[in-house]
Amino acid sequence: MIHPRQPLYAPARCRGHQPARWPVAAGLAVLRRGGNAVDAALATASTLTVVQPPANDIGGDLFAIVWDGERLHGLNASGRSPVGLTRGLVLAATGGRGTEPPDALGGGTGGRPGDAGPGGWLPVTVPGVPAGWRDLHERFGSLPFAELFADAIGYAERGHPVSTATASAWSRAVAGHAGLSGPEYAEFGRVFAPDGRAPRAGERWRNPDAALTLRLIADSRAEEFYRGRIAAALTDHAARTGGLLTAADLAQHASVWVDPVSVPYRDHEVWELPPNGQGLAALLALGILNGFDPAEGSRWPHRQIEAVKLGFADAHAHVADPDHAPVPPGLLSPDQLARRRARITEAAAERVTDAPERGGTVYLCTADESGMMVSLIQSTYLAFGSHVVLPGYGFALQNRGLGFRLDVGHPNVVGPAKRPYHTIIPGFLTRQGVPVGPFGVMGGHMQPQGHVQLVSATVDAGLDPQAALDAPRWYWHAGRSLLVEEQLTTGPGGAALVADLRDRGHQVTVASDPTVFGYGQAIWRRADGGFVVGSESRVDGAAAGF
């Protein structure tokens, strides 16, 4: 419980011991200096690029939802593909692989978060993070922009001990990087594996080149990144090593302010950002579930799983860059949701999914005494993204182009100057128009499923944020296969629940890898003005206020 007048911060996925506190400290330091929730979120987000680089970096993308005290605002700070990227070029580069739809641009590794995925220049899209930081501050920030980077620059210059779980993800990514060759990859080893390996847990790691980049972004309000010194270095590196990014691609980048979209769920409203993110999958699933009774016992998890399958089916069919392929009207209408609801039977359905691979992501949420709240998520997609690191600037470029598809008739088909299907989604909950608070669950294909389970645990079961996050989770990837946490089988009624799911045709397996179930954070605002907060228990994290 937090005192009504205390600002509150719920951190991104922060793992390890003391290192988990650094992003929290950055956000709290800003609040203590009189900054607001957006200032705190930006200080934290920039620090996370330094202390957790396998999961997010300056060369990634960002999405955010802001409650300004009166209404919600959405920011889509995702980048577009280079103008030179075409389907024909991709097919030529991949030897024609993927000519039979459906297929994604790059395929995937099938590994855990942290495993190295398809790298190189081909899936690189314009980074949206620096512009996203600037645009959030321009509309809502209160402290000077440059001041918000002090902790991030300090950790990059002076170094910091690497946390346990980050070291593990880093090590897997470096092992995968060993199979990559070419001049575009040369800088990765110097920056992220200077001794020929990833830093070990507790080992101090410095990135002075990233400190330079952050200082340039801070002092120029990101202009150096898109039109100045960093932009020139990026385009020169691309030209010399086979990349498609040009000065025009960078200069033309712009974030987009959007109106969040919602569905009613019981007496609440769940808010997500519209495409190109996959928040639509969560809204579709919750809209379908709103017509079922959560008191149906063992039927209820079955209903949730089947609703998620239908939500993903529609999201994978329609989510694309709305500038090129708007979502069909009426997809979230009561009539359409009722039609989808009617497709759920008492047996597990064999649904086809084009699920993207799971990558590294960080999520954070903040709140302050004025009532401002922020839900923010940023990522480079698969661990270290493309593994292309800009020489002298210390950051990796994302590989979000892997979210495109190759089948010609699909709205998300790869092409020039397009934003791909995105996995990262911030969430927000209101009750009859009154803000409850921000929430998020990281983990690629798990994200909409995590949103559904967290919202249901909150609204249907009446759990506080921590209890809702601690509740055992399930994860569906494709077909009838279903992974569950061991706690789901050992809790009260767990054995009977699993037996019922199997009787319905779900192929239930107890997962050996807990990372598949994602990591979440949430802040709920109390009616008296205080806050209740939850921070992921499956990893080392923290929530703090003052």
Buried (B, 14 or more C-beta within 10 A) or exposed (E): EBEEEBBBBBBBBBBBEEBBBBBBBBBBBBBEBEBBBBBBBBBBBBBBBBBBBBBBBBBBBBBBBBBBEEEBBBBBBBBBBBBBBBBEBBBEEBEEBBEEEBBBBBBBBEBBBBBBBBBBBBBBBBBBBBBBBBBBBEEBBBBEBBBBBBBBBBBBBEBBBBBBBBBBBBBBBBBBBEEBEEEBBEBBBEBBBEEEEBBBBBEEBBBBBBBBBBBBBBEBBBBBBBBBBBBEBBBBBBEEBBBBBBBEBBBEBBBBEBEBBBBEBBEBBBBBBBBBBBBBBBBBBBBBBBBBEBEEEBBBBBBBBBBBBBBBBBBBBBBBBBEBBEBEEEBBEEEBBEEBBEEBEEEBBEBEBBBBBBBBBBBBBBBBBEBBBBBBBBBBBBBBBBBBBBBBBBBBBBBBBBBBBBBEEBBBBBBBBBBBBBBBBBBBBBBEEEBBBBBBBBBBBBBBBBBBBBBBBBBBEEBBBBBBBBBBBBBBBBBBEBBBBEEBBEEEEBEEBBEBBEEBBBEBEEBEEEBBBBBBBBBBBEEEEBBBBBBBEBBBBBBBBE
